[in-house]
């Protein structure tokens, strides 16, 4: 091909594919954030709130990933580090919401939890499918994959919580699942931050 060598053309094609995928999953997660947060506030569900906030974190993550697509290893490692801290911030926000619900308890609407956790599962499954081929390409895309995989576990957990609220008639399953999601987010943040720090050391060493 005129104007570029084979390796450069291949790299440009890779970056183009990554951008297109990230743009699609960014739009999906931004839309689901609005929908899920509204549903969580209406239904009074901490677990659904955690699920929706995770969508916001992912939307920001995808925007940062778009910025990093065609940049060097050092920039990608720095962006991955920011992603890790965003996941950590999300975990802390959800933990604060759980503390609030412990002080002001209520029984969430299990119907709302169930319907919107399934809607989120469908949306996030589509994102995971779109990102599948990119998961091992570089630190930028692998950290995006990590964030998206978290969403599937989050959606399934909220659905289980909805069933438990329905069966028990109490709000504790909602708070329990929200707490489990906080731990899951903290572990994910640790993995992403750890990988980013390793890449930073390699890039600057």
Secondary structure by P-SEA (a helix, b strand, c coil): cccccaaaaaaaaaaaaaaaaaaaaaaaaaaaaaaaaaaaaaaccaaaaaaaaaaaaaaaaaaaaaaaccccaaaaaaaaaaaaaaaaaaaaaaaaaaaaaaaccccccaaaaaaaaaaaaaaaaaaaaaacccccccaaaaaaaaaaaaaaaaaaaaaaaaaaaaacccaaaaaaaaaaaaaaaaaaaaaaaaaaaaaaaaaac
